[in-house]
């Protein structure tokens, strides 16, 4: 499941049969990931033999302090169920931290460099719900700071301050927003964001600063969110970082860490200008980070990657030296932490409570065609053969898979039946990449039961006009030149070639995140319904 972009996804496979002509491909829609073979449970790292991961932290001898760094999650609270190795997600990250703390007995803390939401979905109500649950997850894992990044600041000062007010009322919550060069409403006295903090990890005092880089500020300037400095002001890095460093040094920390929400090149440049910072953790890198840090003199510039697939782990050794390792959060070495299963359950409950708003007509988008979605049963009468191909495929049971989940998860599976980022490819009538419902698309089993599952119109488009024309002909309407022209135009509008299907249709759900090994030529024969009518 993902994260639907990530948040979340869970299966993302797109329908393939159809009203008129066929296209698409088929992927196991009961979780989209391959079925277990030879009795192996692919969700259990103890039994998977698909990949042998290297042991963790070889040669590390009793570190004085260990730091887990993450960032640029882009809304991936969990990986999609289709990804080959299930890399990423809070549940496996939490297990990594548990292993470090409980099994190895090393003192550990964690920080995030920001960018935890999907940039393209910042304004969605679901993103705000997810934001709060991701913060809850950070707190449960023992994080001690979130640097404000581009995505967080696009929520606006009001959104950040509201979250701060709500969370700070919980005495057990300790994940402050951090940004030394960001000011809300003209004052630094609001309690958020904080410039820096000193935390104790084992017997070490660790000073942590966060900045929003100039490269990030320029991108925010383009959106207009920084147009009023009385609401949101982002100062140049050098103007505030020196003061924040001097403040931290006065507290005599054993180590200073900078969380830099910047492009990687800017973080390297900061390392050159501020050589007294031993560790700079940077956003803005590649999806899969380089395995070795960039060394600028004695400064270690650390990448964290994107989508939460990897984390960077840095250890302060007794001799003062630093050790670094990029850890892929794969299914071989990490299990699903039950605390994060509980978090996911709470998140899905939040979505259920807000469901009417999430699928409301106010958020729905218009389709490029004037037709509306009518459902596969309306195609059945004229396209019996194509309908049977679809009805026997897992696409027809796509919605059920959100309830039943993937094999091997048992009680750890949480229903995604109310999650728009999953419904987008498990029902009919949504913009799959945007995760927004078309105005006539699936809303709920109560309101639109005829659009459950991944049906014909997800590939061919809404077909109401074509269906009405065919019904009128069956009822005896004369095939006048005008009606014949309308009929031909409606049929042409719904027709999809194999080349179109391969290039731009199937990948709306079978994208890299959800179907990393998708091969059109291999899967098309399993759902081929081209030309089938009776």
C-alpha positions as CSV (number, residue, x, y, z in Angstrom):
1,X,0.0,0.0,0.0
2,X,1.4,3.3,-0.3
3,X,1.9,6.3,0.6
4,X,-0.8,6.7,-1.3
5,X,1.6,8.9,-2.8
6,X,2.1,8.1,0.1
7,X,0.4,8.4,1.9
8,X,-0.7,5.5,0.8
9,X,-1.6,3.5,-2.0
10,X,-2.3,-0.1,-1.4
11,X,-2.6,-1.6,-4.6
12,X,-3.0,0.9,-7.4
13,X,-3.9,-1.2,-10.3
14,X,-6.1,0.1,-13.0
15,X,-9.1,-1.5,-14.6
16,X,-8.8,-2.9,-17.9
17,X,-11.8,-4.3,-19.4
18,X,-14.2,-2.2,-20.9
19,X,-17.2,-0.9,-22.4
20,X,-16.1,-0.8,-26.0
21,X,-12.6,-1.7,-26.6
22,X,-9.9,-2.9,-24.4
23,X,-6.7,-1.8,-23.0
24,X,-4.9,-2.1,-19.8
25,X,-3.2,-4.6,-17.9
26,X,-3.7,-6.7,-14.9
27,X,-1.8,-6.9,-11.7
28,X,-2.8,-8.7,-8.6
29,X,-5.3,-6.4,-7.0
30,X,-5.6,-8.1,-3.7
31,X,-2.6,-6.1,-2.6
32,X,-0.9,-5.7,-5.9
33,X,2.2,-7.4,-4.6
34,X,3.1,-10.9,-5.9
35,X,1.4,-13.9,-4.2
36,X,3.6,-15.9,-1.9
37,X,5.3,-18.8,-3.6
38,X,6.3,-22.1,-2.0
39,X,4.5,-21.1,1.2
40,X,6.6,-18.1,1.9
41,X,5.0,-15.0,3.4
42,X,6.5,-12.1,1.5
43,X,5.5,-9.6,4.2
44,X,7.6,-11.4,6.8
45,X,11.3,-10.6,6.7
46,X,12.1,-13.9,8.4
47,X,10.9,-15.9,5.4
48,X,11.6,-13.7,2.4
49,X,14.5,-14.8,0.2
50,X,14.0,-12.3,-2.6
51,X,16.9,-10.3,-1.4
52,X,19.7,-10.8,1.1
53,X,20.4,-7.5,2.9
54,X,23.7,-6.8,4.5
55,X,24.0,-6.8,8.3
56,X,23.5,-3.5,10.0
57,X,26.3,-1.4,11.4
58,X,29.2,-3.8,10.9
59,X,32.3,-2.7,12.9
60,X,30.4,-0.2,15.1
61,X,31.5,-0.8,18.6
62,X,29.3,0.7,21.3
63,X,28.6,4.2,20.0
64,X,28.2,7.0,22.5
65,X,25.1,8.3,20.6
66,X,23.3,7.3,17.5
67,X,21.2,9.5,15.3
68,X,18.5,8.5,12.8
69,X,17.9,11.1,10.1
70,X,15.0,11.2,7.7
71,X,13.3,13.7,5.4
72,X,11.5,14.4,2.1
73,X,8.9,11.7,2.9
74,X,6.4,13.2,0.4
75,X,3.5,11.8,2.3
76,X,4.7,8.2,2.3
77,X,3.6,7.2,5.7
78,X,4.0,3.6,4.4
79,X,5.1,2.1,1.1
80,X,2.6,0.8,-1.4
81,X,1.8,-2.8,-1.1
82,X,3.0,-3.3,-4.7
83,X,6.6,-2.3,-4.1
84,X,8.9,-5.3,-4.5
85,X,10.7,-5.1,-1.2
86,X,8.2,-3.0,0.8
87,X,11.0,-0.6,1.5
88,X,10.1,2.4,3.7
89,X,7.3,3.4,5.9
90,X,7.0,4.4,9.5
91,X,6.3,0.8,10.6
92,X,9.7,-0.5,9.5
93,X,11.5,2.7,10.5
94,X,10.1,2.3,14.0
95,X,11.5,-1.3,14.1
96,X,14.9,0.0,13.1
97,X,14.9,2.4,16.0
98,X,13.7,-0.3,18.3
99,X,16.5,-2.6,17.2
100,X,19.1,0.1,17.9
101,X,17.7,0.9,21.3
102,X,16.4,-2.4,22.6
103,X,18.5,-5.1,20.9
104,X,21.8,-3.2,20.7
105,X,21.4,-1.0,23.8
106,X,22.7,2.1,22.0
107,X,21.4,5.5,23.0
108,X,19.5,6.8,20.0
109,X,17.4,9.8,18.9
110,X,16.0,10.9,15.6
111,X,15.3,14.1,13.6
112,X,13.6,14.9,10.3
113,X,14.8,17.5,7.9
114,X,11.3,18.3,6.6
115,X,9.2,17.8,3.5
116,X,6.9,15.1,5.0
117,X,3.9,15.8,2.9
118,X,3.2,15.4,-0.9
119,X,3.9,18.7,-2.5
120,X,1.1,18.3,-5.0
121,X,-1.5,17.6,-2.4
122,X,-0.7,20.2,0.3
123,X,-4.2,21.8,0.0
124,X,-6.1,18.5,0.4
125,X,-7.9,18.0,3.6
126,X,-6.4,14.5,3.8
127,X,-2.9,16.0,3.9
128,X,-3.7,18.0,7.0
129,X,-5.0,14.8,8.7
130,X,-2.0,12.9,7.6
131,X,0.3,15.7,8.8
132,X,-1.0,15.3,12.4
133,X,-0.7,11.5,12.3
134,X,2.8,11.6,10.9
135,X,3.8,14.0,13.8
136,X,2.2,11.5,16.2
137,X,4.3,8.8,14.6
138,X,7.5,10.8,15.0
139,X,6.7,11.2,18.7
140,X,6.1,7.5,19.2
141,X,9.4,6.7,17.5
142,X,11.3,9.1,19.8
143,X,12.0,11.9,17.3
144,X,13.1,15.2,18.9
145,X,12.6,17.7,16.1
146,X,11.1,18.4,12.7
147,X,12.8,21.0,10.5
148,X,10.3,23.1,8.6
149,X,10.6,22.5,4.9
150,X,9.0,23.7,1.8
151,X,5.9,21.4,2.2
152,X,5.4,22.3,5.8
153,X,5.6,26.1,5.2
154,X,3.1,25.8,2.3
155,X,0.6,24.9,5.1
156,X,1.1,28.5,6.1
157,X,1.9,30.0,9.5
158,X,-1.7,29.5,10.6
159,X,-1.6,25.8,9.8
160,X,1.7,25.3,11.6
161,X,0.7,27.3,14.6
162,X,-2.6,25.4,14.9
163,X,-0.7,22.1,14.9
164,X,1.8,23.4,17.4
165,X,-1.0,24.6,19.7
166,X,-2.8,21.3,19.5
167,X,0.3,19.2,20.0
168,X,2.0,21.2,22.7
169,X,-0.9,20.7,25.0
170,X,0.2,17.0,25.3
171,X,3.0,16.8,27.9
172,X,4.3,13.6,26.3
173,X,4.8,15.2,22.8
174,X,8.3,16.4,22.1
175,X,8.8,16.9,18.4
176,X,9.0,20.7,18.0
177,X,9.0,22.5,14.7
178,X,12.5,23.9,14.0
179,X,13.8,26.7,11.8
180,X,16.2,29.3,13.0
181,X,15.6,31.7,10.1
182,X,11.8,31.5,10.0
183,X,9.6,34.0,11.8
184,X,5.8,33.8,12.1
185,X,3.7,37.0,12.5
186,X,6.7,39.2,13.2
187,X,7.8,37.6,16.4
188,X,9.9,34.6,17.7
189,X,7.9,34.5,20.9
190,X,5.1,32.2,19.7
191,X,6.9,29.1,20.8
192,X,7.3,27.9,17.2
193,X,9.4,27.4,15.2
194,X,12.3,27.2,17.6
195,X,15.8,28.2,16.5
196,X,17.6,25.2,18.1
197,X,17.6,22.8,20.9
198,X,20.0,20.8,23.0
199,X,19.1,17.2,23.7
200,X,20.8,14.5,25.8
201,X,21.6,11.2,24.0
202,X,23.2,8.8,26.4
203,X,25.7,11.0,28.3
204,X,26.2,13.4,25.4
205,X,24.8,16.8,24.9
206,X,23.7,17.3,21.3
207,X,23.0,20.7,19.8
208,X,20.6,20.8,16.9
209,X,19.9,23.8,14.6
210,X,17.5,23.9,11.6
211,X,17.4,26.3,8.6
212,X,15.4,26.8,5.5
213,X,17.9,27.2,2.7
214,X,17.9,30.0,0.2
215,X,17.1,27.5,-2.6
216,X,14.0,26.5,-0.7
217,X,13.1,30.1,0.1
218,X,13.2,31.0,-3.6
219,X,10.7,28.2,-4.4
220,X,8.4,29.4,-1.7
221,X,8.7,33.0,-3.0
222,X,7.3,31.7,-6.3
223,X,4.2,30.4,-4.6
224,X,3.4,33.7,-2.9
225,X,3.4,32.2,0.6
226,X,6.2,34.6,1.6
227,X,4.7,37.8,0.1
228,X,3.8,39.2,3.5
229,X,6.8,39.3,5.8
230,X,4.4,40.2,8.7
231,X,3.0,36.7,8.4
232,X,6.0,34.6,7.2
233,X,9.6,35.8,7.0
234,X,12.5,33.7,5.9
235,X,15.9,35.4,6.5
236,X,19.0,34.6,4.5
237,X,20.8,31.6,6.1
238,X,24.1,33.4,7.0
239,X,22.3,36.1,8.9
240,X,20.8,33.7,11.4
241,X,22.9,30.7,11.4
242,X,25.9,32.4,13.0
243,X,23.8,33.7,15.9
244,X,22.2,30.3,16.4
245,X,25.6,28.6,16.4
246,X,26.9,31.1,19.0
247,X,23.9,30.4,21.2
248,X,24.4,26.7,21.0
249,X,28.1,26.9,21.7
250,X,27.4,28.7,24.9
251,X,25.7,25.5,26.1
252,X,28.8,23.5,25.4
253,X,27.3,20.6,23.5
254,X,29.5,17.6,22.6
255,X,28.3,17.7,19.0
256,X,26.4,20.2,16.7
257,X,24.0,19.0,14.0
258,X,22.5,21.2,11.3
259,X,19.2,20.2,9.6
260,X,19.3,21.9,6.3
261,X,16.1,22.0,4.2
262,X,18.0,23.0,1.1
263,X,19.2,21.6,-2.2
264,X,22.2,19.4,-1.7
265,X,24.6,21.8,-3.4
266,X,23.6,24.6,-1.0
267,X,24.1,22.3,2.0
268,X,27.6,21.6,0.7
269,X,28.2,25.4,0.4
270,X,27.0,25.9,4.0
271,X,29.5,23.3,5.1
272,X,32.3,25.3,3.4
273,X,31.2,28.5,5.1
274,X,30.6,27.0,8.6
275,X,33.3,24.3,9.0
276,X,32.6,24.1,12.8
277,X,29.5,22.1,12.1
278,X,30.4,18.4,12.1
279,X,27.1,17.1,10.7
280,X,24.8,18.7,8.1
281,X,21.7,16.7,7.2
282,X,20.4,17.8,3.8
283,X,17.1,17.5,2.0
284,X,16.9,17.9,-1.8
285,X,18.8,14.8,-2.8
286,X,18.0,11.9,-5.0
287,X,15.3,9.4,-4.2
288,X,17.9,6.8,-3.3
289,X,20.7,8.6,-1.5
290,X,24.4,8.0,-2.1
291,X,25.7,5.4,0.3
292,X,28.6,7.6,1.4
293,X,28.3,11.1,2.8
294,X,29.9,14.1,1.1
295,X,32.9,15.2,3.2
296,X,33.6,18.9,3.2
297,X,36.8,19.1,5.2
298,X,35.8,17.6,8.5
299,X,32.1,18.2,7.9
300,X,29.9,15.2,7.0
301,X,27.0,16.2,4.7
302,X,24.4,13.5,4.9
303,X,21.6,12.7,2.4
304,X,18.4,11.1,3.5
305,X,16.7,10.3,0.1
306,X,13.0,10.6,-0.7
307,X,9.7,8.9,0.0
308,X,11.0,7.4,3.3
309,X,12.6,4.4,1.7
310,X,15.9,5.0,3.4
311,X,17.2,6.7,6.5
312,X,20.7,7.9,7.3
313,X,22.1,6.6,10.6
314,X,25.1,8.4,12.1
315,X,27.0,7.3,15.2
316,X,29.2,9.3,17.5
317,X,31.9,6.9,18.7
318,X,33.8,7.1,22.0
319,X,36.9,8.4,20.2
320,X,34.9,11.3,18.8
321,X,34.8,9.9,15.3
322,X,31.6,9.6,13.3
323,X,30.3,6.5,11.6
324,X,27.7,6.7,8.8
325,X,25.3,4.2,7.1
326,X,22.4,4.5,4.7
327,X,19.8,2.0,5.8
328,X,17.2,0.8,3.3
329,X,14.1,0.0,5.3
330,X,13.4,-3.3,3.6
331,X,11.2,-6.2,4.5
332,X,14.1,-8.5,5.1
333,X,15.6,-6.8,8.1
334,X,12.6,-4.9,9.6
335,X,9.2,-6.0,10.8
336,X,6.1,-3.9,11.2
337,X,6.1,-2.2,14.5
338,X,2.7,-2.6,16.2
339,X,2.8,1.0,17.4
340,X,2.7,2.1,13.8
341,X,-0.1,-0.4,13.0
342,X,-2.0,1.4,15.8
343,X,-1.1,4.7,14.3
344,X,-2.4,3.6,10.9
345,X,-5.6,2.5,12.5
346,X,-6.0,5.9,14.1
347,X,-5.3,7.5,10.8
348,X,-7.9,5.5,8.9
349,X,-10.4,6.3,11.7
350,X,-9.6,10.0,11.1
351,X,-10.3,9.5,7.4
352,X,-13.6,7.7,8.1
353,X,-14.7,10.6,10.4
354,X,-13.9,13.1,7.6
355,X,-15.0,10.9,4.7
356,X,-17.9,13.0,3.6
357,X,-15.7,16.0,3.2
358,X,-12.9,14.1,1.5
359,X,-15.2,12.9,-1.3
360,X,-17.5,15.9,-1.4
361,X,-18.6,17.5,-4.6
362,X,-16.7,20.6,-3.4
363,X,-13.4,18.7,-3.8
364,X,-14.4,16.7,-6.9
365,X,-13.0,17.7,-10.3
366,X,-14.6,17.8,-13.7
367,X,-13.7,15.3,-16.3
368,X,-12.5,16.5,-19.7
369,X,-15.5,14.8,-21.3
370,X,-19.2,15.8,-20.8
371,X,-20.2,12.1,-20.2
372,X,-20.6,10.7,-16.7
373,X,-19.6,7.4,-15.2
374,X,-22.2,4.7,-15.4
375,X,-20.5,1.5,-14.4
376,X,-19.6,-1.9,-16.0
377,X,-23.1,-3.3,-15.8
378,X,-24.1,-0.7,-18.4
379,X,-21.4,-2.1,-20.8
380,X,-22.4,-5.7,-20.2
381,X,-25.3,-6.0,-22.5
382,X,-23.4,-5.1,-25.7
383,X,-19.9,-6.2,-24.6
384,X,-20.5,-9.6,-22.9
385,X,-17.1,-11.0,-23.8
386,X,-15.2,-8.0,-22.5
387,X,-17.3,-7.9,-19.4
388,X,-16.6,-11.6,-18.6
389,X,-12.8,-11.0,-18.9
390,X,-13.1,-8.1,-16.5
391,X,-15.4,-9.9,-14.1
392,X,-13.0,-12.8,-13.7
393,X,-10.0,-10.5,-13.1
394,X,-9.0,-9.1,-9.7
395,X,-9.8,-5.6,-11.0
396,X,-13.4,-6.4,-10.4
397,X,-12.6,-7.1,-6.7
398,X,-10.3,-4.1,-6.2
399,X,-12.4,-2.4,-3.5
400,X,-12.6,-5.7,-1.5
401,X,-8.8,-5.9,-1.4
402,X,-8.8,-2.6,0.6
403,X,-10.7,-4.4,3.3
404,X,-9.1,-7.9,3.2
405,X,-5.6,-6.7,2.7
406,X,-2.5,-8.6,1.7
407,X,-1.9,-12.2,2.6
408,X,0.3,-12.7,5.6
409,X,-0.7,-9.5,7.4
410,X,-3.4,-10.9,9.6
411,X,-4.4,-8.6,12.4
412,X,-1.8,-6.1,11.3
413,X,-3.8,-5.2,8.3
414,X,-6.0,-2.0,8.6
415,X,-8.8,-1.4,6.2
416,X,-8.3,1.4,3.7
417,X,-11.9,1.6,2.6
418,X,-12.1,5.3,3.5
419,X,-8.7,6.3,2.2
420,X,-9.0,8.5,-1.0
421,X,-5.4,7.8,-1.9
422,X,-6.3,4.1,-2.1
423,X,-9.8,4.5,-3.5
424,X,-8.4,6.3,-6.5
425,X,-7.2,3.1,-8.1
426,X,-9.6,0.7,-6.4
427,X,-12.8,2.3,-7.5
428,X,-14.1,3.8,-10.7
429,X,-14.2,7.5,-11.6
430,X,-11.2,9.1,-10.0
431,X,-8.2,11.0,-11.3
432,X,-5.7,8.3,-10.2
433,X,-2.5,10.4,-10.1
434,X,-4.2,13.4,-8.4
435,X,-6.2,11.1,-6.0
436,X,-9.3,13.3,-6.6
437,X,-12.8,12.1,-7.4
438,X,-14.4,13.1,-10.7
439,X,-17.8,14.6,-10.0
440,X,-19.7,11.5,-11.2
441,X,-17.1,9.1,-9.8
442,X,-17.3,6.6,-6.9
443,X,-18.3,8.3,-3.7
444,X,-19.3,5.4,-1.4
445,X,-20.9,2.0,-1.5
446,X,-24.1,3.5,-0.3
447,X,-24.3,6.3,-2.9
448,X,-22.4,4.7,-5.9
449,X,-22.3,0.9,-5.5
450,X,-22.2,0.5,-9.3
451,X,-18.8,2.1,-9.4
452,X,-17.1,-0.2,-6.9
453,X,-13.9,-1.9,-8.1
454,X,-11.7,-0.9,-11.0
455,X,-14.0,-1.0,-14.0
456,X,-14.1,-0.3,-17.7
457,X,-14.4,3.4,-17.6
458,X,-11.2,3.9,-15.7
459,X,-9.5,3.1,-18.9
460,X,-12.0,4.2,-21.5
461,X,-13.4,7.2,-19.8
462,X,-17.0,8.0,-18.7
463,X,-19.5,6.4,-21.1
464,X,-23.0,7.8,-20.3
465,X,-23.4,9.5,-23.7
466,X,-22.4,6.4,-25.6
467,X,-24.7,4.2,-23.4
468,X,-27.7,6.4,-24.0
469,X,-27.1,6.4,-27.7
470,X,-26.9,2.6,-27.8
471,X,-30.0,2.3,-25.6
472,X,-32.0,4.5,-27.9
473,X,-31.0,2.4,-30.9
474,X,-32.0,-0.8,-29.1
475,X,-35.3,0.8,-28.3
476,X,-36.0,1.5,-32.0
477,X,-34.5,4.9,-32.7
478,X,-33.9,5.5,-36.4
479,X,-30.2,5.6,-37.4
480,X,-30.4,9.1,-38.9
481,X,-27.2,10.6,-40.3
482,X,-27.1,12.8,-37.2
483,X,-27.5,9.9,-34.8
484,X,-25.0,7.8,-36.7
485,X,-22.5,10.6,-36.5
486,X,-23.0,11.0,-32.7
487,X,-22.7,7.2,-32.3
488,X,-19.4,7.0,-34.2
489,X,-18.0,10.0,-32.3
490,X,-19.0,8.4,-28.9
491,X,-17.4,5.1,-29.9
492,X,-14.2,6.8,-31.1
493,X,-14.0,8.8,-27.9
494,X,-14.0,5.6,-25.8
495,X,-11.7,3.6,-28.1
496,X,-8.1,3.0,-26.9
497,X,-5.3,1.5,-28.9
498,X,-2.8,-0.9,-27.4
499,X,-0.1,1.7,-27.9
500,X,-2.1,4.3,-25.9
501,X,-2.8,1.8,-23.2
502,X,0.9,1.0,-22.9
503,X,2.1,4.6,-23.0
504,X,-0.4,6.5,-20.9
505,X,-3.3,4.4,-19.5
506,X,-2.0,1.5,-17.4
507,X,0.7,3.6,-15.8
508,X,-1.8,5.8,-14.1
509,X,-2.0,3.1,-11.5
510,X,0.8,0.8,-12.4
511,X,3.4,3.5,-11.8
512,X,6.9,3.0,-10.4
513,X,5.8,3.2,-6.8
514,X,2.9,0.7,-7.1
515,X,4.1,-1.7,-9.8
516,X,7.9,-1.4,-10.0
517,X,8.2,-4.6,-12.1
518,X,5.1,-3.9,-14.3
519,X,5.6,-5.2,-17.9
520,X,2.8,-4.4,-20.3
521,X,3.6,-7.2,-22.7
522,X,3.6,-9.8,-19.9
523,X,0.3,-8.8,-18.3
524,X,-1.8,-7.7,-21.3
525,X,-2.5,-11.3,-22.5
526,X,-4.1,-12.0,-19.1
527,X,-6.8,-9.3,-19.6
528,X,-6.9,-9.1,-23.4
529,X,-10.5,-8.3,-24.4
530,X,-9.9,-6.4,-27.6
531,X,-12.8,-6.8,-30.0
532,X,-14.8,-9.0,-27.6
533,X,-18.5,-8.2,-27.8
534,X,-20.5,-11.4,-27.3
